């Protein structure tokens, strides 16, 4: 029996979204008035790797649910826009629940 990819995707959407917000703060600190690059030097690679895991979660979910097209691409790109992964997560959960009722 195959595990459902939805919980993994949900966790990664939130984790990636939170780290993207932390990265935005780090960029403000780096290029803003304090001008300190130390925080962004730590947060940037962490977010980068978490985004890769997020893309894997999107891929697993799309493969498992047989989703294709623009929606999957937009869900994947949601990890690059602040706050978008939270909205994408809500969309994915609603779509998955609707599909579960239809089956």
C-alpha positions in Angstrom: 0.0 0.0 0.0 1.3 3.4 -1.0 1.4 6.3 1.5 -0.6 9.4 0.8 1.7 12.2 -0.4 -0.7 15.0 0.8 0.6 15.2 4.5 4.2 15.4 3.3 3.3 18.1 0.9 1.4 20.1 3.5 4.3 20.0 6.0 6.8 21.0 3.3 4.5 23.9 2.1 4.4 25.3 5.6 8.1 24.8 6.3 9.2 26.2 3.0 6.8 29.2 3.4 8.0 30.0 6.9 11.7 29.8 5.8 10.9 32.0 2.8 9.5 34.6 5.2 12.6 34.3 7.4 14.7 34.7 4.3 12.8 37.9 3.4 13.6 39.2 6.9 17.3 38.1 6.4 17.4 40.0 3.1 16.0 43.1 4.7 18.7 42.9 7.4 21.4 42.2 4.8 20.5 45.0 2.4 18.6 47.3 4.8 19.9 49.8 7.4 21.6 47.2 9.6 23.7 45.9 6.6 24.6 42.5 8.2 25.0 39.5 5.8 25.4 36.9 8.5 21.7 35.9 8.9 21.1 35.6 5.1 24.3 33.5 4.8 22.7 30.9 7.1 19.1 31.1 6.0 19.6 31.2 2.2 21.0 27.7 1.8 18.5 26.2 4.3 15.6 27.7 2.3 17.2 26.5 -1.0 17.4 22.9 0.2 13.9 23.0 1.7 12.6 24.3 -1.6 14.1 21.3 -3.3 12.4 19.0 -0.9 9.2 21.0 -1.4 9.5 20.4 -5.2 9.9 16.7 -4.5 6.7 16.8 -2.4 4.9 18.5 -5.2 6.2 16.0 -7.7 5.2 13.1 -5.5 1.7 14.5 -5.0 1.2 15.3 -8.7 2.4 11.8 -9.7 0.2 10.1 -7.1 -2.9 12.1 -7.9 -2.2 12.2 -11.7 -2.3 16.0 -11.8 -0.8 17.7 -14.8 -0.7 21.1 -16.3 -0.5 24.7 -15.2 -1.8 24.0 -11.7 1.2 21.8 -10.8 3.6 24.4 -12.1 2.0 27.1 -10.1 2.0 25.0 -7.0 5.7 24.3 -7.5 6.4 28.0 -8.0 4.5 28.9 -4.9 7.6 28.1 -2.8 9.3 31.1 -4.4 6.8 33.8 -3.6 6.3 34.9 0.0 3.0 33.7 1.4 2.1 31.9 -1.8 2.9 28.4 -0.4 0.2 28.9 2.3 -2.4 29.8 -0.3 -1.3 26.9 -2.6 -1.5 24.5 0.3 -5.1 25.5 0.9 -5.9 25.1 -2.8 -4.2 21.7 -2.9 -6.1 20.4 0.2 -9.5 21.6 -1.2 -8.7 20.0 -4.6 -7.7 16.7 -3.0 -10.8 16.6 -0.8 -13.1 17.3 -3.7 -11.4 14.5 -5.7 -11.7 12.1 -2.8 -15.4 12.7 -2.6 -15.8 12.1 -6.3 -14.1 8.7 -6.2 
